[in-house]
Amino acid sequence: MGGDPPTPDFLAKNPSGQVPLLEVAEGRYLAESNAILWYVAGGTSLAPESRIERAEALQWMFFEQHALEPNMGAAYFWLALVKGGRDLQTHALEDWMERGYAALQVMENHLKTHEYFAAGQFTVADIALYGYTHVADQCDYDLSTFPAIRAWLRRVEQTPGFVSMDWQPGADVEEPAGLVAEV
């Protein structure tokens, strides 16, 4: 955000120079948020075991990266995080909104007949999709016409072990036995 270029040390760990980056073992790094999510979820109920359920979770995670993040993520960055961003991005806003609403409609249609996105349960796909969807209202998206998405957001937030995105280190977090113990 400050505009400083990535340091040579960081680029040695991640040549793309982007965040997030997770050190998974001595000298081994993993980039890309959904790859990191998949790695962390491995071996837990968050990562489906059956071949088709695993593929469905990955399908929704790819959807998040190709339909939700480039539109809603960009809108969130420029409208909610960058002071004066709306004025800087007026040329792109209409496209972001149109494509973002199209992505939300795909999600809504799925959630009309499913409680979660894959495996009939809360999975890593829900975590990936939650990120930008839960801040949609902060970047001009109106979720009032998406009741299934709103209900899903509430289900995610009521999941045992849920930690809000604005959590800060040092804040108390209730650690229920189930999911947190698995991870």
C-alpha positions, 0 to 999 in steps of 0.5 A: 500500500505504501508503494515500496517495491518488494525487498530482494529477500522477499523476492527470493521467497516469492518471485511474483512479489505479491502477498500473501506468502506462507513459509510452510517449512524451512526455505519452502514458501507457498504463495497465492491465497487459495493455495495457502488455504488448501495447504492449511485445510489439508487433512481436516474436514475443510478439505473434502476427501472424495475426488468429486467433492475435492474437485467441487471445492476447487471449482468454487475456489477457482470461481472466486479467483476468476469471477469474484476477486477481479471484480469485487476485490478490485472494487473493495480495494479502490472504493473502501481502502484507497482514499480517493480511489473512486475518483481514480477508477471511475472508468472501471467501476461500471465493469466491476459492478456488472461482473461482480453482480453476475458472480453474486448471481451465480453464487445465489443460484447455487445457494438456493439449493445448497447450504454450502458450496461443496461437499454439503458442508462448510469447506475451504471453498466457503472460506475463499468465497467469504472473503470478498462477499462479506465486504460487498456492502463496503464497495457499493454492492447491494446484497438485499436481492441475494437472500441465499447469500445473506443466509450463507454469510450468517451460517459461515459466521456461526461456524464453530471456530469462526474468526472475524476478518478484523481480528487482531493479534492479542485479541481473545478468540474462543477455541472450540474443540472441533475445527480449530483443533483439526487445523 
